Amino acid sequence: MSPAEVDLVLPCLNEAAALPWVLGRLPVGVRAVVVDNGSTDGSAELAAGLGALVVPCEVRGYGAACHAGLEASTAPVVAFLDADASLDPLQLVRVTAPVLAGEVDLMLGRRRPISRRAWPWHLRLANAELSRRIRRRTAVRLHDLGPMRAARREGLLELALADRRSGYPLETVVKAADAGWRIAEVDVDYLPRSGRSKVTGTPLGVARAVKDMTKVLSA
């Protein structure tokens, strides 16, 4: 088997219901790196049985899982995607192809909900405000800070990302912009997720996310 062009990092906490669909839709040349963040539903064993590289991450947090996956990756380009079936892995090529071609340094998937249930209005509003604050902080015109993104592995490691919770994607954009990276976004379908969000599914999760992202923007 030839080495993968892209390693896809999938932070995972109890996503057994969604993993078969997600892992069954990987584009050619993409290897799944499932980072188990303390699952109790057999997600890690299921992912391994489906051919993914499974990386344990004992430190809880979205950023901790993403970074553990980044460090375990070996492909020249690393992509990130939630393991909850809210985004179609088949559309990953929209994000990775420009990076592989050297046209963009960091590409993000701009979520386009296929139904109102996929993205409630209050979360859309919060995302719009975050995008506005990103533009003010970095001068990069983004419409969404979505969970699908891709960049070259070595470049990501050189950013020395420090957030280990929900501020990790935002810190990626801010540090990439400060480093002069070419940053762009492309539309991807946003589907109703499997289960409840670990970040925005509870009031405490929302409060933590706001705190983490405010800290990144004020750095």
QUIVENVEN-V292010 format. One record per backbone hydrogen bond with DSSP energy under -0.5 kcal/mol. CO is the residue of the C=O (numbers start at 0). NH is the residue of the N-H. E is the energy in kcal/mol with one decimal. If there is no record, write none. Layout:
BEGIN
CO:NH:E  CO:NH:E
END
This chain:
BEGIN
4:76:-1.3  5:7:-0.5  5:30:-2.6  6:8:-0.7  6:78:-2.7  7:9:-0.5  7:32:-3.3  8:10:-0.5  8:80:-2.0  9:34:-1.9  10:82:-0.9  11:36:-3.1  14:17:-0.8  14:18:-2.2  15:19:-0.6  17:21:-2.2  18:22:-3.2  19:23:-1.3  21:24:-1.4  22:25:-0.7  26:29:-1.4  28:4:-1.5  28:5:-2.0  30:7:-3.3  31:33:-0.6  31:52:-2.6  32:9:-2.7  32:34:-0.6  33:35:-0.8  33:54:-2.8  34:11:-2.7  34:36:-0.6  35:56:-2.5  41:45:-2.4  42:46:-2.8  43:47:-2.2  44:48:-2.1  45:49:-1.2  46:51:-2.3  47:50:-1.5  51:53:-0.6  52:33:-2.2  52:54:-0.5  54:35:-1.8  57:59:-0.6  60:64:-2.2  61:65:-2.6  62:66:-2.6  63:67:-2.1  64:68:-2.1  65:69:-2.2  66:70:-2.6  67:71:-1.5  68:72:-1.0  69:72:-0.7  75:152:-2.5  76:6:-2.2  77:150:-1.9  78:8:-3.3  79:148:-1.3  83:193:-2.7  85:190:-3.2  86:88:-0.6  87:90:-2.0  88:91:-1.9  89:92:-0.6  90:93:-1.5  91:94:-1.5  91:95:-2.3  92:96:-2.2  94:98:-0.5  95:99:-2.8  96:100:-2.1  97:102:-2.3  97:103:-1.3  98:101:-1.2  104:151:-0.6  105:183:-2.1  106:149:-2.0  107:109:-0.6  107:185:-2.1  108:110:-0.7  109:187:-2.4  110:112:-0.5  111:189:-2.2  114:117:-0.8  114:118:-0.7  115:118:-0.7  119:122:-0.6  119:123:-1.8  120:124:-2.4  121:125:-1.8  122:126:-2.1  123:127:-2.3  124:128:-1.9  125:129:-2.1  126:130:-2.5  127:131:-1.9  128:132:-2.0  129:133:-2.3  130:134:-2.3  131:135:-2.0  132:136:-2.1  133:137:-2.9  133:138:-0.5  133:139:-0.5  134:138:-2.1  138:140:-0.5  139:141:-1.2  143:145:-0.5  146:148:-0.6  147:108:-3.1  148:79:-2.5  149:106:-2.2  150:77:-2.8  151:155:-2.2  152:156:-2.3  153:157:-2.0  154:158:-1.0  155:158:-0.6  156:159:-1.3  163:63:-1.8  164:167:-1.2  166:170:-2.7  167:171:-2.0  168:172:-1.8  169:173:-2.7  170:174:-2.7  171:175:-2.0  172:176:-2.6  173:177:-2.4  174:178:-1.4  175:180:-2.6  176:179:-1.6  180:182:-0.7  181:104:-1.9  181:105:-2.2  183:107:-2.2  185:109:-3.3  187:111:-2.5  188:190:-0.5  189:113:-2.3  192:194:-0.6  196:200:-0.7  201:205:-2.2  202:206:-2.4  203:207:-2.4  204:208:-2.2  205:209:-2.5  206:210:-2.1  207:211:-2.8  208:212:-2.5  209:213:-2.3  210:214:-1.8  211:215:-1.7  212:216:-2.4  213:217:-1.5  215:218:-1.0
END
